Amino acid sequence: MKKMIICFTFPFIIFLVACGDTNEVQSDTGDIIVETSIGNITENEFLDTLKDLHGEAVLNEMVQMKILYIRVKKWESPKKTSKGK
C-alpha cells in the first residue's frame, strides 16, 4: 500500500514542481487552488501538508532510485564485449 501511495504521490510532486513559475514572487498565502463553502485551500497549504504526510517517504524513494541507477551503471559498464571473438 505504501509503494502504491508513493507511486502516485511522487509523480504528482514532480508535476507540481515542474509547473511552478520560479520568476513569479508568491505571497505568503499562495494561490487558491480549491474553493469550498467551508474555506479555501492555498497552494502553500497543500504543499506543506503534502510534504508533512509523504515528504520523507518520497525523499527516501528518490535517494534509492539514485543509488540503484548508479549501481546499474557500474554493473553494466564492465560487461561491454567486443564482437567477432
C-alpha positions as CSV (number, residue, x, y, z in Angstrom):
1,M,0.0,0.0,0.0
2,K,2.9,2.4,0.8
3,K,4.5,1.8,-2.5
4,M,1.3,2.5,-4.3
5,I,0.9,5.8,-2.5
6,I,4.5,6.7,-3.3
7,C,4.0,5.7,-6.9
8,F,1.1,8.2,-7.2
9,T,2.5,10.9,-4.9
10,F,6.0,11.1,-6.4
11,P,4.9,12.0,-10.0
12,F,2.3,14.4,-8.7
13,I,5.0,16.3,-6.7
14,I,7.3,16.3,-9.7
15,F,4.4,17.7,-11.8
16,L,3.8,20.5,-9.2
17,V,7.5,21.4,-9.1
18,A,7.9,21.3,-12.9
19,C,4.8,23.5,-13.4
20,G,5.9,26.1,-10.8
21,D,6.9,29.6,-12.0
22,T,10.1,30.5,-10.3
23,N,10.1,34.0,-11.7
24,E,6.9,34.9,-10.1
25,V,7.0,36.2,-6.5
26,Q,4.3,34.4,-4.4
27,S,2.6,35.9,-1.4
28,D,2.7,34.1,2.0
29,T,-0.9,32.8,1.4
30,G,-0.2,31.4,-2.1
31,D,-2.6,31.0,-4.9
32,I,-6.0,29.4,-4.1
33,I,-6.2,26.0,-5.8
34,V,-9.5,24.8,-4.2
35,E,-12.5,26.9,-3.2
36,T,-15.2,25.4,-1.0
37,S,-18.0,26.6,1.1
38,I,-16.1,25.8,4.3
39,G,-12.9,27.5,3.2
40,N,-10.2,27.8,0.6
41,I,-7.1,25.7,0.2
42,T,-4.0,27.6,-1.0
43,E,-1.1,26.1,-2.9
44,N,1.2,26.7,0.0
45,E,-1.1,24.9,2.5
46,F,-1.4,22.0,0.1
47,L,2.3,21.6,-0.5
48,D,3.1,21.9,3.2
49,T,0.6,19.2,4.1
50,L,1.8,17.0,1.2
51,K,5.4,17.4,2.4
52,D,4.4,16.6,6.0
53,L,2.5,13.5,5.1
54,H,4.6,12.0,2.3
55,G,7.8,14.1,2.1
56,E,10.1,11.7,4.0
57,A,8.9,8.6,2.0
58,V,9.3,10.4,-1.3
59,L,12.7,11.6,-0.4
60,N,13.8,8.1,0.6
61,E,12.4,6.8,-2.7
62,M,14.4,9.4,-4.7
63,V,17.6,8.5,-2.9
64,Q,17.1,4.8,-3.5
65,M,16.4,5.4,-7.2
66,K,19.7,7.4,-7.5
67,I,21.6,4.7,-5.7
68,L,20.1,2.0,-7.9
69,Y,20.8,4.0,-11.1
70,I,24.5,4.4,-10.1
71,R,24.8,0.7,-9.2
72,V,23.3,-0.4,-12.5
73,K,25.6,1.9,-14.5
74,K,28.6,0.5,-12.7
75,W,27.4,-3.1,-13.2
76,E,26.7,-2.6,-16.9
77,S,30.0,-0.8,-17.9
78,P,32.4,-3.7,-17.4
79,K,30.1,-6.0,-19.4
80,K,30.9,-4.5,-22.8
81,T,32.1,-7.2,-25.1
82,S,33.6,-7.0,-28.5
83,K,32.0,-8.8,-31.4
84,G,34.0,-11.2,-33.6
85,K,35.8,-13.2,-30.9
